[in-house]
Amino acid sequence: MYSIVDIETTGQGAKITEISILVFDGKKIIDEFTTLINPECHIPPFITNLTGITNAMVGSAPKFYEIAKKIEEITLDTIFVAHNVNFDYHIIQQEFKNLGFNFKRKKLCTVRLSRKLIPGLNSYSLGALCASQNITIKDRHRAKGDAEATTILFKKLLKLDTYGSVFHSFLNPKSRQATIPPLLPKKIVDELSTKTGVYYFKNSKNEIIYIGKSTNIKQRVLSHFYDKSKKEVAMCLEIENITFEETGSELIALLLESAEIKKHYPKFNRAQKRANESIGLFSYEDRNGIVHLAYNRLKLISNPLMKFYNETECRLFLEKLCETFELCPKYCHLQSNVSSCFHFQLKKCKGVCRNQESTSSYNKRVQNAIASIKYNTENFIIKETGRTKKEAGIVLVVNGIYKGFGYINNTKKATSITDYYNHIAAQKDNNDVKRILTAYLKKNSETTIPLKSSFVEVAPNLLF
């Protein structure tokens, strides 16, 4: 027995405005439940233009909690069927969750079934599928009209699956068919790498909509499909293809992911998706010999200690640095137009601003703070795991600036920085990269190999 379901929603926020459930025994509809639902929120004009459902129409309609029992009863012991099933199923499941109940049904997706049983179509939207199968949709984008069309399509799919093997495989929990995004062929998921690297989610226009990294690409990709947050569900509905690039090393995967997000600006990536850096942190010594930490627009600083995307980010970092090394906020330019800092009263400043601490003692802590955000050496490579046993992954830093990553044969003898340049893909240095490398070096200093600015002596530990 099948419950063929269609819902209309408010769009953003995804509250249900209409639901239609047709109970289908494989041959005919034996029961039905259709109703408007008061979403208890405003319906945006563009949704009204699409569905024809107005705020006035749902004003006197029942709220979800008033019909929840009916939905539970009519779908009991049935298989939940819908076009893009994860969308409808998740929203209904969330409505039940809000009421403190767990709604759980076996499910089938007519998009995925159609891709298997009616291959080769340019589009598997309900409209395109029905047009290709000569199915007339009455009241398009209304719950009952779409549910009735889905039922006719579902009946055709049952007939096309002569031996029932396709339906059986889709209902098998181990097949993960119900979990895979509706537009994504299962073959692509089956062929994903289980190694470390970066993966790319693409939509029907072959646009990259999300970039991620993992030490097990396939496992991480599948975790997106199981995640039922609104962002993940919305993203999965758009995924039509997945590509990946193995990196061998998690560090290189992090660096590649960061660079690719900034290059492609994917729709569903939030982290690191920022404009160019605009603020720089620098130091200088005043006429009294006190070393200041200050910040300004990046274009006005010749050699910044660190770069930031905005002043707020820079100030927050500087405040943390000030607290960690007991620096004076006045000389970190966090408190201006004051003769002495407020932190002295809180015993968080040792009094350099009140001549109660020597300049040399204070400057030593400033230098320690600066050292904490700089690499131990200005020129070095990081040796990491390669993509194969015959190679090593390398990350190159020259004059304190990240130059990029690449791969080198294990038998290659490195004699100069130039040699490494020939084996890396050039990348841009930025604060996200510095954050990645600084965090890595704190835990993995043994993988760092210092380089001389113009020549590196050949030594056993440099023979890869």
C-alpha positions in Angstrom: 0.0 0.0 0.0 1.3 3.4 -0.9 0.6 7.0 0.3 1.3 9.3 -2.5 1.9 12.7 -1.1 2.3 16.3 -2.3 2.6 19.5 -0.2 2.7 23.2 -0.9 4.8 25.4 1.4 5.6 29.0 2.3 9.0 28.6 0.6 11.6 30.1 3.0 10.9 28.5 6.4 9.1 25.7 4.7 5.8 25.7 6.6 3.0 23.6 4.9 0.1 25.5 3.3 -1.6 22.5 1.7 -1.3 18.8 1.7 -2.8 16.0 -0.4 -2.5 12.3 0.4 -3.8 9.6 -2.0 -3.7 6.1 -0.7 -3.0 3.8 -3.7 -3.1 0.0 -3.7 -1.2 -0.4 -6.9 -4.2 -0.3 -9.1 -6.6 2.4 -7.8 -6.9 5.2 -5.2 -8.7 3.8 -2.2 -8.6 6.8 0.2 -7.8 10.5 0.1 -7.1 13.4 2.4 -6.6 16.9 1.1 -6.7 20.2 3.0 -5.3 23.7 3.2 -3.2 24.3 6.3 -2.8 27.5 8.3 1.1 27.8 8.4 0.8 30.4 11.2 3.1 32.7 9.2 2.9 35.0 6.2 2.9 33.5 2.7 5.3 35.5 0.4 3.8 37.0 -2.8 5.9 35.0 -5.1 4.6 31.8 -3.5 1.1 33.0 -3.9 1.8 33.7 -7.6 3.1 30.2 -8.0 0.5 28.2 -6.1 -2.5 30.5 -6.0 -2.8 30.0 -2.3 -3.3 33.3 -0.5 -3.1 34.3 3.2 -6.8 34.8 3.2 -7.4 31.2 2.0 -5.4 29.6 4.8 -6.7 32.0 7.5 -9.6 29.7 8.5 -7.8 26.5 7.6 -6.8 24.0 10.3 -3.3 24.2 11.8 -1.0 21.3 11.4 -1.5 20.0 15.0 -5.2 19.7 14.2 -4.7 17.3 11.3 -1.5 15.5 12.5 -3.5 12.6 13.8 -5.3 12.2 10.4 -2.0 12.2 8.6 -0.5 9.7 11.0 -3.5 7.3 10.5 -3.9 7.5 6.8 -0.2 6.9 6.1 0.1 4.1 8.7 1.5 0.8 7.2 2.0 2.5 3.8 5.0 3.4 1.8 5.5 7.2 1.6 5.8 8.2 -2.1 6.5 11.7 -3.5 8.3 13.5 -6.3 11.6 14.5 -4.6 10.4 12.5 -1.7 13.1 13.7 0.8 11.7 17.3 0.5 8.1 16.4 1.4 9.0 13.7 3.9 11.5 15.9 5.8 9.0 18.9 6.1 6.2 16.6 7.3 8.6 14.8 9.7 9.8 18.2 11.0 6.2 19.3 11.7 5.6 16.1 13.7 8.9 16.7 15.5 7.8 20.1 16.5 4.8 18.5 18.2 7.0 16.0 20.0 6.2 13.0 17.8 8.5 10.8 15.5 7.0 10.3 12.0 8.7 7.5 10.2 7.7 5.6 7.0 9.4 3.7 4.3 9.7 5.9 1.3 10.0 5.9 -2.5 11.0 8.8 -4.8 9.3 9.0 -8.3 12.3 11.1 -9.5 14.8 8.4 -8.7 12.4 5.6 -10.0 11.9 7.5 -13.2 15.6 8.0 -13.8 16.0 4.2 -13.5 12.9 3.1 -15.5 12.7 6.0 -18.0 16.3 6.9 -18.6 17.6 9.5 -21.0 15.3 12.5 -20.3 16.8 16.0 -20.1 14.7 16.8 -17.1 13.0 14.8 -14.4 10.8 17.5 -13.0 7.2 16.5 -12.5 6.1 18.8 -15.4 8.7 17.4 -17.8 8.1 13.8 -16.9 4.3 14.1 -17.2 4.8 15.8 -20.6 7.0 12.9 -21.8 4.4 10.3 -20.6 1.4 12.2 -21.9 0.1 12.8 -18.3 -2.1 15.8 -17.9 -1.6 17.8 -14.7 -4.7 19.5 -13.4 -4.1 22.4 -11.0 -0.3 22.5 -11.3 1.4 23.5 -8.1 -1.6 22.7 -6.0 -1.3 19.7 -3.8 -4.1 17.5 -5.1 -3.3 18.2 -8.8 0.3 17.3 -8.4 -0.5 14.3 -6.2 -2.9 12.9 -8.8 -0.3 13.4 -11.6 2.3 11.7 -9.4 -0.1 8.7 -8.8 -0.6 8.2 -12.6 3.2 8.4 -13.1 3.8 6.0 -10.2 1.3 3.5 -11.8 3.2 3.6 -15.0 6.5 3.1 -13.2 5.0 0.0 -11.5 4.2 -1.5 -14.9 7.6 -0.7 -16.3 9.3 -2.6 -13.4 8.1 -5.9 -14.8 9.8 -8.1 -12.2 9.6 -5.6 -9.4 13.4 -5.7 -9.0 13.8 -1.9 -9.2 11.2 -1.2 -6.5 12.6 -3.9 -4.3 16.1 -2.5 -4.6 14.9 1.0 -3.8 13.1 -0.2 -0.7 16.2 -2.2 0.5 17.7 0.0 3.3 21.2 -1.1 2.3 20.8 0.4 -1.2 20.6 3.9 0.2 18.4 4.8 -2.8 15.9 6.7 -0.7 18.7 8.8 0.8 20.6 9.8 -2.4 19.5 13.2 -3.8 16.8 12.7 -6.5 18.7 14.2 -9.4 22.0 12.3 -8.6 22.7 9.0 -10.3 23.6 6.2 -7.8 26.5 5.2 -10.0 28.3 8.5 -9.2 27.9 7.9 -5.4 29.2 4.3 -5.9 32.3 5.5 -7.7 33.3 8.1 -5.1 36.8 7.8 -3.6 37.2 6.7 0.0 40.5 8.5 0.2 41.5 12.0 1.4 40.6 14.9 -0.8 38.2 17.6 -1.9 34.7 17.1 -3.4 32.4 19.3 -5.5 28.6 19.3 -5.6 27.2 20.5 -8.9 23.7 21.4 -10.1 21.9 20.8 -13.4 23.8 23.7 -15.0 27.1 22.1 -13.9 27.7 25.0 -11.5 29.6 24.2 -8.3 27.2 24.8 -5.4 29.3 23.3 -2.5 32.9 22.4 -1.9 34.1 20.2 1.0 37.0 18.2 2.1 37.4 14.9 4.0 39.8 12.1 4.9 37.1 9.8 3.4 35.3 11.5 0.6 32.5 9.0 0.1 31.7 8.8 3.8 31.6 12.5 4.1 29.4 12.9 1.0 26.9 10.4 2.4 26.7 12.2 5.7 25.4 15.3 3.8 22.5 13.1 2.5 21.6 11.9 6.0 21.7 15.4 7.5 18.1 16.8 7.7 18.9 20.4 8.4 17.2 22.9 6.1 20.4 23.9 4.4 21.4 20.3 3.7 18.0 19.3 2.4 17.8 22.3 0.1 21.3 21.6 -1.2 20.7 17.9 -1.8 17.7 18.8 -4.0 20.0 20.6 -6.4 22.8 18.1 -6.6 23.0 16.4 -10.0 26.7 15.5 -10.1 29.7 15.1 -7.8 33.4 15.3 -8.7 36.4 15.0 -6.5 40.1 15.4 -6.3 42.3 13.2 -4.1 45.0 15.0 -2.3 46.7 12.3 -0.2 47.1 14.8 2.7 44.5 16.3 4.9 46.5 19.5 5.1 46.6 19.8 1.3 42.9 19.1 1.2 42.3 22.0 3.6 44.4 24.3 1.5 42.8 23.2 -1.7 39.3 23.5 -0.3 40.0 27.1 1.0 41.4 28.2 -2.4 38.5 26.6 -4.4 35.8 28.2 -2.2 37.4 31.6 -2.8 37.7 30.9 -6.6 34.2 29.5 -7.2 32.2 31.2 -4.4 29.7 28.3 -4.1 26.1 29.0 -3.2 26.1 26.7 -0.1 29.5 27.4 1.4 29.7 30.0 4.2 33.1 29.4 5.8 35.9 31.3 4.0 33.5 32.8 1.5 34.6 36.3 2.0 35.8 39.3 0.1 39.4 40.2 -0.3 41.3 41.1 2.9 41.4 44.8 3.7 43.0 45.3 7.1 46.6 44.6 8.1 48.2 44.2 11.6 51.7 45.7 12.0 54.2 46.8 14.7 56.3 49.9 15.2 58.5 51.5 17.9 57.6 54.9 19.3 60.1 57.7 20.4 60.1 56.2 24.0 61.2 52.8 22.6 57.8 51.1 23.3 56.7 48.6 20.6 53.1 49.1 19.5 50.8 46.7 17.7 48.4 48.6 15.4 46.2 48.1 12.3 45.4 50.0 9.2 44.1 49.6 5.7 46.2 46.9 4.0 47.2 49.0 1.1 49.0 51.4 3.5 51.1 48.7 5.1 54.2 47.4 3.4 54.8 44.2 5.4 51.8 43.3 7.6 52.2 40.7 10.4 48.7 39.4 9.5 45.8 40.2 7.2 42.2 40.4 8.0 38.9 40.8 6.1 37.6 43.7 8.2 38.4 45.8 11.2 36.1 43.9 13.6 37.9 40.6 12.8 41.3 42.3 13.4 40.2 43.9 16.7 38.9 40.6 18.0 42.2 38.9 17.2 44.2 41.8 18.7 42.1 41.7 21.9 42.8 38.0 22.3 46.5 38.5 21.7 46.5 41.4 24.2 44.8 39.2 26.8 47.1 36.1 26.2 50.4 38.1 26.5 49.2 40.7 29.1 49.8 43.6 26.7 48.6 47.1 27.2 45.4 48.0 25.2 46.7 51.6 24.8 49.8 50.4 23.0 47.7 47.9 21.0 45.5 50.8 19.8 42.4 49.2 21.3 41.9 52.1 23.7 42.6 55.5 22.2 42.9 59.1 23.7 43.7 57.8 27.2 46.7 58.5 29.3 46.7 55.0 30.8 44.6 51.9 30.0 41.6 50.7 31.9 43.0 47.2 32.0 45.6 48.3 34.7 42.7 48.7 37.2 41.6 45.2 36.4 45.2 43.9 36.9 45.4 42.8 33.3 48.1 45.3 32.3 51.4 45.4 34.2 51.5 49.2 34.0 53.8 50.1 31.1 51.3 52.9 30.4 51.9 54.3 34.0 55.6 53.9 34.0 55.2 51.0 36.5 56.8 48.4 34.1 60.0 48.8 32.2 60.0 49.3 28.4 62.3 46.3 27.9 60.1 44.0 30.0 57.0 45.0 28.1 58.6 44.8 24.7 59.8 41.3 25.4 56.1 40.2 25.7 55.2 42.1 22.6 57.9 40.2 20.7 56.7 36.9 22.1 53.2 37.8 20.9 54.6 38.6 17.4 56.5 35.4 17.4 53.4 33.4 18.2 51.7 34.5 14.9 54.8 34.1 12.7 56.3 30.9 11.4 59.4 29.7 13.2 61.4 30.1 10.0 60.7 32.2 7.0 61.6 29.6 4.3 60.4 26.0 4.7 58.5 23.2 3.1 56.1 20.8 4.8 56.5 17.2 3.7 53.2 15.3 3.7 51.6 12.1 2.4 51.3 12.0 -1.3 48.5 10.6 -3.5 50.5 7.5 -4.2 53.4 5.7 -2.5 55.8 7.0 -5.1 55.3 10.7 -4.2 55.2 13.1 -1.3 52.9 16.1 -0.9 54.7 19.4 -0.3 53.6 22.8 0.9 56.0 25.7 0.2 56.5 28.9 2.3 59.0 31.5 1.2 59.8 34.7 3.1 57.0 33.9 5.4 54.5 33.8 2.5 52.6 30.7 1.5 53.4 29.9 -2.2 51.3 26.8 -2.8 51.3 23.0 -2.7 52.2 20.2 -5.0 53.7 16.8 -5.3 57.3 15.5 -5.8 58.7 12.1 -6.6 60.1 10.4 -3.5 63.5 9.9 -5.3 63.8 13.6 -6.3 66.8 15.4 -4.8 65.8 18.9 -3.7 68.7 21.5 -3.8 67.0 24.9 -3.9 63.7 26.7 -3.4 63.5 26.9 -7.2 63.3 23.1 -7.4 60.2 23.2 -5.2 58.6 26.0 -7.2 58.7 23.7 -10.2 56.5 21.1 -8.4 53.8 23.3 -6.8 50.6 24.8 -8.0 50.9 28.5 -7.2 48.3 29.7 -4.6 47.4 33.0 -2.9 48.4 33.6 0.7 45.6 34.9 3.0 44.6 34.8 6.6 42.6 31.6 6.2 45.7 29.9 4.9 47.8 31.3 7.8 45.2 29.9 10.2 45.3 26.5 8.6 49.1 26.3 8.5 49.6 27.8 12.0 47.2 25.2 13.5 48.9 22.4 11.6 52.5 23.4 12.6 51.6 23.5 16.3 50.9 19.8 16.1 53.2 18.6 13.3 56.5 20.5 13.6 58.4 17.4 12.7 57.1 17.5 9.1 58.7 20.9 8.5 62.0 21.2 6.6 63.8 24.6 6.8 65.1 26.0 3.5 67.9 28.5 2.9 66.8 31.4 0.8 69.0 30.5 -2.2 70.4 27.0 -1.6 69.5 23.9 0.3 72.2 21.4 1.1 71.4 17.9 0.1 71.0 15.8 3.2 69.4 12.4 3.9 66.3 14.0 5.4 65.7 16.0 2.2 65.7 12.9 0.0 62.1 12.2 -0.5 
